[in-house]
Amino acid sequence: MQETIKDQVGNMYLWPKYLEIPVLDPRKAGKRPVGILHVKVVRAMNLRKKDLLGASDPYIKLKLTEDRAPSKKTSVKHRNLNPEWNEEFNISVRDPESQVLELVVYDWEKVGKHEKMGMNVIPLKELPPDETKELTLDLLKSLDADDVRNEKSRGQLVVEVRFKPFKEEEMAADHEDPGKAPKGTPAGGGLLVVAVHQAQDVEGKHHTNPYVRLLLKGEERKTKMLKKNRDPRWEEEFEFMLSEPPINDKLHVEVLSASSRIGLLHPKETLGYVDVNLADVVNNRRINQTYNLIDSKNGKIQIELQWKTS
């Protein structure tokens, strides 16, 4: 394999011989973001067959090294060796000189472990700021330059990436006081911010088109519905303006599935729920946890909550 990454970025392939994936450094993981990495997963081509029927059900996980945040995921494309996603993601960047974007393609399985189909990486330091690059990456078995299994074709992945650094005034405004509520917040009260990240292993009896319903003090918020997805990722944020700290209140978080077919006998199903005590977020200002869903066999949901006061 050739070490051609500097010549090929924006064109073709990245080779692992050039790369050393950094180990998570807690000091860097705690840094303030200095920019946003925009990633568009466009398509994959010529993926290998993994299922007995001669197909695969691919999806992709994306993650920056030296980042504690959970991986982002595309939707699953069932029975497709040349899937198109055209799905976009925004990831906070803390150290563009050392961080690397990892992209791993998996074959989704209804039962058992999802099988890795191939991977590759993009070092952020090779991306010119504020410039969109379309990259075609060879999918590799591993990042070991001496792994002979990398010589076997596993398909290719096409992505568009753009690193947008924050301007100095943006960084100052964003980090001046991130825990402060906006103007108009009731005195003695605050703003509860709820970020619905993702769920895992949710499944309905008749359909699995999940969305999340939030309920607090009679106020309701809903995410968008994601069709045919047992591991949905929403990344949606909601706000509840409260006149007093919700130390004795619970946030009801329910994952539901709605049928997209008119006249179906079971138009809506509950895939699981959890009631989150809000005293912890009031005391700690911010929590980010994964909860086991009640009335669900294996379902889990990850949500992040922040309490802001004026």
Secondary structure, 3 states (H helix, E strand, C coil): CCCCHHHHCCCCCCCHHHCCCCCCCHHHHCCCCCEEEEEEEEEEECCCCCCCCCCCCEEEEEEECCCCCCCEECCCCCCCCCCEEEEEEEEEECCCCCCEEEEEEEECCCCCCCEEEEEEEEEHHHCCCCCCEEEEEECECCCCCCCHHHHCCCCEEEEEEEEEECCHHHHHHHHCCCCECCCCCCCCCEEEEEEEEEEECCCCCCCCCEEEEEEECCEEEECCCCCCCCCCEEEEEEEEEECCCCCCCEEEEEEEEECCCCCCCCCEEEEEEEEEECHHHHHHCEEEEEEECECCCCCEEEEEEEEEEC
